[in-house]
Amino acid sequence: MRAGGDARGSSYDRRLRKVWLLRTFGSGKMCPCNWCRKRLTYKTLTADRIVPGHLGGTYKHSNIVPACIKCNRARFHQKTRCVARRRRGDYTTKEFAALMLQEWR
């Protein structure tokens, strides 16, 4: 985390992350959304953390995939509902981990 507490990093870090996603998952100019397969450009691409930040996920290359804004927001709400159920006691830690892997792929 950089000074100021912003886990996303500086604007330079975020630009480099988008360029890396485009090159790694696509042609360098376009890549598919990891969830809906929609074609994304630099302007429409967002970095989606597989393990969310509140569960310790970072923006390391091994934890990010390209996502369109719609899928990224939908997954945020899905993760929030799942975490709320976990906090309520509906799942054990082991069941929660298995559910995360099942629902988020």
C-alpha positions in Angstrom: 0.0 0.0 0.0 1.3 3.4 -0.9 1.5 6.5 1.4 -2.0 7.8 2.0 -3.5 4.3 2.4 -4.8 3.9 -1.2 -4.6 0.1 -1.9 -5.2 0.7 -5.6 -1.9 2.5 -6.0 -1.1 5.6 -7.9 -2.6 6.6 -11.2 0.6 5.3 -12.8 0.2 1.9 -11.1 -3.4 1.7 -12.3 -2.4 2.5 -15.9 0.4 -0.2 -15.8 -2.1 -2.7 -14.4 -4.5 -2.1 -17.3 -1.8 -2.4 -19.9 -0.6 -5.6 -18.3 -4.2 -7.0 -18.3 -4.6 -6.1 -22.0 -1.3 -7.7 -23.0 -1.7 -10.8 -20.8 -5.3 -11.7 -21.5 -5.7 -10.2 -25.0 -3.9 -8.6 -28.0 -2.6 -5.6 -26.2 -5.4 -3.4 -27.4 -8.4 -5.5 -26.6 -9.2 -8.4 -24.2 -12.3 -10.3 -23.1 -14.1 -9.8 -19.8 -13.2 -12.8 -17.7 -16.9 -13.3 -16.8 -19.1 -12.4 -19.8 -16.5 -12.5 -22.5 -17.4 -9.0 -23.8 -14.6 -7.3 -25.7 -12.9 -4.7 -23.6 -10.6 -1.8 -24.5 -8.3 0.3 -22.3 -11.2 2.6 -21.5 -13.8 -0.1 -20.7 -11.4 -2.4 -18.8 -11.5 -2.7 -15.0 -9.2 -4.9 -12.8 -11.3 -7.3 -10.8 -9.7 -8.9 -7.7 -10.5 -12.6 -7.4 -10.0 -12.5 -3.7 -11.6 -9.2 -2.6 -9.7 -6.6 -0.7 -11.7 -7.0 2.6 -10.6 -10.7 2.6 -6.9 -9.7 2.1 -6.8 -9.7 -1.7 -4.4 -7.4 -3.4 -3.8 -6.1 -6.9 -1.0 -8.5 -7.5 -1.0 -10.0 -11.0 -1.9 -13.4 -9.6 -5.1 -12.0 -8.1 -6.5 -9.8 -10.9 -8.5 -10.5 -14.1 -10.0 -8.2 -16.7 -13.7 -7.4 -16.2 -16.2 -5.1 -17.7 -17.8 -2.5 -15.3 -21.1 -4.4 -15.2 -19.5 -7.7 -14.2 -17.2 -6.1 -11.7 -20.1 -4.4 -10.0 -22.2 -7.6 -10.0 -19.4 -9.6 -8.5 -19.0 -6.9 -5.8 -22.7 -7.3 -4.8 -22.4 -11.1 -4.9 -19.3 -11.0 -2.7 -21.0 -8.6 -0.3 -24.1 -10.9 0.1 -21.8 -13.9 0.6 -19.7 -12.2 3.3 -22.9 -11.0 5.0 -24.2 -14.6 5.2 -20.8 -15.7 6.6 -20.8 -13.0 9.3 -24.3 -14.0 10.2 -23.1 -17.5 10.9 -24.8 -19.3 8.0 -21.5 -20.9 6.9 -18.4 -22.3 8.6 -15.0 -21.0 7.4 -14.4 -24.1 5.3 -17.9 -24.0 3.7 -17.4 -20.2 3.0 -14.1 -20.8 1.3 -15.6 -23.5 -0.9 -18.6 -21.3 -1.7 -16.3 -18.5 -2.7 -14.5 -20.6 -5.1 -17.7 -22.1 -6.6 -19.6 -18.8 -7.0 -16.8 -16.6 -8.1 -15.5 -18.6 -11.0 
